[in-house]
Amino acid sequence: MTQALAFKRPSVIPGFGIAFGFTLFYLGAIVLIPLAALILRAAGVGFAEFLTLATDPRVTGALKLSFGASFAAAAINVVFGFLVAWVLVRYDFPGRRLVDAAIDLPFALPTAVAGIALTTLYAPNGWIGSLFTASGPLGFLFGESGLKIAYTPLGIVVALTFVSLPFVVRTVQPVLEEVDIELEQAAATLGANRWQTITRVVLPAIVPALLTGFALALARAVGEYGSVIFIAGNIPYVSEIAPLLIVIRLEEFNYAGATAVAAMMLGISFIMLLVINLIQAWSRRRFGHGA
């Protein structure tokens, strides 16, 4: 016992009880109590009425769009966020620090400003959106009517991809920095081509980090509001997201309807994040690396 205590490192913050108690208090006050209040409010509606409100076609359409677009944006960022992190870690080029700093812009930029900027760019008369119209230089690739980005679900995916990109890059970047480049050189010496080196040497080391970045990006995108409402068009059954529908229900003083949508979002988000966390735990055991 004395020997065990001799090797015990003193804690910088004194008292486990005090620190643990403050942790529970802070977590409860900031997270658990508001969520519990939402659940109790939803329970007070009654199961039959809650089921009617939750299965309304407009609600289910908004939920499908929100989670589908968020999943698509997070998946896109897993691929391109990995590429961005790879370039920032493995290459030194003029303006690298500027590019690295620009990754964090979605964190600092007000979401409404981002939405206005994206709408300006991707609207049919915008710099990028005009390229894909029927009369634009790239419009012929998408048929006679061209491709409309803003005011469609595609515009929502663009906005969600913008706001969630830093989560993947900043999660993968430090893990890539720890991957020894000599492992890649050894693989090449043993005859592995580039694809084999990426899939058998690099990816196993960063899979947990990629999954963590995907989960963070998905969680960020699901709750996004400010940058989406400007570019979405907000057409019911077409381009109306669930957070906007909650605001609409509140403006209509339909608190039961708003609670039903919020509770559905909470439940679906919890299930999705639980599944992702289970996959993360499996990947850590499978590849032997922490995120």
C-alpha positions in Angstrom: 0.0 0.0 0.0 2.8 2.4 0.9 4.7 1.5 -2.3 1.6 2.2 -4.3 1.0 5.6 -2.7 4.7 6.4 -3.3 4.2 6.2 -7.0 0.9 8.0 -7.1 1.3 11.4 -8.8 -0.3 14.3 -7.0 -3.2 16.0 -8.8 -2.9 19.6 -9.9 -6.5 20.1 -9.1 -7.0 19.1 -5.5 -9.8 16.8 -4.5 -11.4 14.2 -6.8 -14.7 14.7 -5.0 -14.8 18.4 -5.7 -13.7 18.1 -9.3 -16.1 15.2 -10.0 -19.0 17.0 -8.3 -18.4 20.2 -10.3 -18.2 18.1 -13.5 -21.6 16.5 -12.8 -23.1 19.8 -11.8 -21.8 21.6 -15.0 -22.8 18.7 -17.3 -26.2 18.6 -15.7 -26.9 22.3 -15.8 -25.7 22.8 -19.4 -26.7 19.5 -21.1 -28.7 17.1 -19.1 -31.4 19.4 -17.6 -32.3 21.1 -20.9 -32.5 17.7 -22.6 -34.6 16.3 -19.8 -36.9 19.2 -20.0 -37.4 18.6 -23.7 -38.2 14.9 -23.1 -40.6 15.7 -20.3 -42.3 18.3 -22.5 -42.6 15.7 -25.3 -44.0 13.1 -22.8 -46.6 15.6 -21.6 -48.0 15.8 -25.1 -49.3 12.3 -25.0 -48.2 9.3 -27.1 -51.1 9.5 -29.6 -50.7 13.2 -30.3 -46.9 13.0 -30.3 -47.1 10.2 -32.9 -49.5 12.2 -35.0 -47.3 15.3 -34.9 -44.1 13.3 -35.5 -45.5 11.4 -38.5 -46.9 14.5 -40.3 -45.6 14.4 -43.9 -44.1 17.9 -43.5 -42.2 16.9 -40.4 -40.9 13.6 -41.9 -39.9 15.4 -45.1 -37.9 18.0 -43.1 -36.3 15.3 -40.9 -35.3 13.3 -44.0 -33.8 16.3 -45.6 -31.9 17.5 -42.5 -30.3 14.1 -41.7 -29.8 13.1 -45.3 -28.1 16.4 -46.3 -26.0 16.3 -43.1 -24.9 12.7 -43.8 -24.0 13.6 -47.3 -22.0 16.7 -46.2 -20.2 14.7 -43.5 -19.3 12.0 -46.0 -18.0 14.5 -48.5 -15.9 16.1 -45.9 -14.4 12.8 -44.8 -12.9 12.5 -48.3 -11.9 16.0 -49.0 -11.1 16.9 -45.4 -8.6 14.0 -45.4 -7.1 15.4 -48.6 -6.8 18.9 -47.2 -5.2 17.5 -44.0 -2.8 15.4 -46.0 -1.7 18.4 -48.1 -1.2 20.6 -45.0 0.8 17.9 -43.1 2.9 16.4 -45.9 3.7 19.3 -48.1 5.4 22.7 -47.5 4.3 25.4 -50.0 4.0 29.2 -50.2 0.9 30.3 -48.3 0.6 27.1 -46.3 0.0 28.9 -43.1 -2.6 31.1 -44.7 -4.5 28.0 -46.0 -4.2 26.4 -42.6 -5.7 29.4 -41.0 -8.5 29.6 -43.6 -9.7 26.2 -42.5 -11.0 27.7 -39.3 -13.0 30.5 -41.0 -16.3 28.6 -40.7 -15.7 28.5 -36.9 -15.4 32.3 -36.7 -17.7 33.4 -39.5 -21.3 34.1 -38.4 -23.5 31.5 -40.0 -25.9 34.1 -41.5 -22.9 35.8 -43.3 -21.8 32.4 -44.6 -25.4 31.7 -45.9 -25.6 35.1 -47.6 -22.2 34.6 -49.2 -23.0 31.1 -50.4 -26.3 32.2 -51.8 -24.7 35.0 -53.7 -22.2 32.6 -55.2 -24.5 29.7 -56.0 -27.7 31.5 -57.1 -28.6 31.2 -60.8 -27.1 34.6 -61.4 -24.1 34.1 -59.1 -20.5 33.5 -60.1 -20.6 29.8 -59.6 -24.3 29.1 -60.0 -24.4 30.8 -63.4 -21.9 28.3 -64.8 -24.4 25.5 -64.3 -27.5 27.1 -65.7 -28.9 26.1 -69.1 -27.1 29.0 -70.7 -23.9 28.5 -68.7 -20.7 26.9 -70.0 -21.3 23.7 -67.9 -25.1 23.6 -68.1 -25.1 21.1 -71.0 -23.7 18.5 -68.7 -27.0 18.4 -66.8 -29.5 18.4 -69.6 -31.5 21.2 -71.2 -32.5 22.9 -67.9 -29.0 22.8 -66.5 -28.3 22.4 -62.7 -29.8 24.7 -60.0 -27.8 24.7 -56.8 -29.2 27.5 -54.6 -32.8 27.1 -53.3 -32.6 23.3 -53.7 -31.5 20.4 -51.4 -28.1 20.5 -53.2 -27.6 24.1 -51.9 -28.3 22.8 -48.4 -25.5 20.1 -48.8 -23.1 22.9 -50.0 -23.8 25.0 -46.9 -23.5 22.1 -44.5 -20.3 21.0 -46.2 -18.9 24.5 -45.7 -19.7 24.7 -42.0 -18.6 21.2 -41.1 -15.3 20.9 -43.0 -13.0 22.1 -40.1 -14.2 19.3 -37.8 -12.8 16.6 -40.1 -9.6 18.5 -41.0 -8.7 19.4 -37.4 -9.5 15.9 -36.2 -7.4 14.1 -38.8 -4.5 16.6 -39.1 -2.8 15.8 -35.7 -3.1 12.1 -36.3 -1.5 12.3 -39.7 1.4 14.3 -38.1 2.0 11.3 -35.9 2.1 8.8 -38.7 5.7 8.0 -39.4 6.5 8.7 -43.1 9.2 6.0 -42.8 6.4 3.4 -42.7 5.3 4.6 -46.1 8.8 4.5 -47.4 9.3 0.9 -46.0 6.0 -0.2 -47.7 7.3 1.3 -51.0 10.6 -0.5 -50.6 8.8 -3.8 -50.1 7.0 -3.3 -53.4 3.7 -1.7 -52.4 2.2 0.7 -54.8 0.6 4.0 -53.8 -2.9 2.6 -53.4 -1.7 -0.3 -51.2 0.3 2.1 -49.1 -2.7 4.3 -48.5 -5.1 1.5 -47.8 -2.8 -0.7 -45.7 -0.5 1.7 -44.0 -2.1 5.2 -43.8 -5.8 4.5 -43.5 -5.6 2.0 -40.7 -3.8 4.6 -38.6 -6.4 7.3 -39.2 -9.7 5.4 -39.4 -10.6 6.3 -35.8 -9.9 9.9 -36.4 -11.9 9.9 -39.6 -14.8 8.4 -37.8 -14.5 11.0 -35.1 -14.4 13.8 -37.6 -17.4 12.3 -39.4 -19.4 12.2 -36.2 -18.5 15.8 -35.3 -19.3 17.1 -38.8 -22.6 15.2 -38.8 -23.6 16.6 -35.4 -22.6 20.1 -36.5 -24.5 19.9 -39.7 -27.7 18.4 -38.2 -28.2 21.5 -36.0 -27.2 24.1 -38.5 -29.7 26.9 -39.2 -28.2 30.2 -40.1 -26.2 29.3 -43.2 -28.9 27.1 -44.6 -32.1 29.2 -44.5 -30.7 31.7 -47.0 -29.6 29.1 -49.6 -32.3 26.5 -49.0 -35.3 28.3 -50.4 -37.3 26.9 -47.5 -40.0 25.3 -49.6 -42.1 22.8 -47.6 -41.7 19.2 -48.6 -38.8 20.2 -50.9 -36.1 22.3 -49.1 -37.3 22.9 -45.6 -35.0 21.7 -42.8 -36.1 20.5 -39.4 -34.6 23.4 -37.4 -36.5 25.9 -39.5 -39.7 23.9 -39.0 -39.2 24.1 -35.3 -38.9 27.9 -35.5 -42.0 28.1 -37.7 -44.0 26.0 -35.2 -42.8 28.3 -32.4 -43.9 31.4 -34.3 -47.3 29.7 -34.8 -47.4 29.2 -31.0 -47.6 25.4 -31.8 -45.4 24.4 -28.9 -46.5 20.8 -29.1 -45.5 20.6 -32.7 -42.1 22.2 -32.1 -41.5 19.9 -29.2 -42.3 16.8 -31.3 -39.9 17.8 -34.1 -37.2 18.6 -31.5 -37.7 15.3 -29.7 -37.5 13.4 -33.0 -34.3 15.2 -33.9 -32.8 14.4 -30.5 -33.7 10.7 -30.7 -32.4 10.3 -34.2 -29.2 12.2 -33.4 -28.6 10.0 -30.3 -29.1 6.8 -32.2 -26.8 7.9 -35.1 -24.0 9.1 -32.8 -24.4 5.9 -30.7 -23.9 3.8 -33.8 -20.9 5.9 -34.9 -19.3 5.6 -31.4 -19.8 1.8 -31.5 -18.0 1.8 -34.9 -15.2 3.9 -33.4 -14.8 1.5 -30.5 -14.6 -1.4 -33.0 -12.1 0.4 -35.2 -9.8 1.1 -32.2 -9.8 -2.5 -31.3 -9.4 -3.5 -34.9 -6.6 -1.2 -35.9 -5.1 -0.6 -32.4 -5.0 3.2 -32.6 -6.9 5.9 -30.7 -8.6 8.7 -32.3 
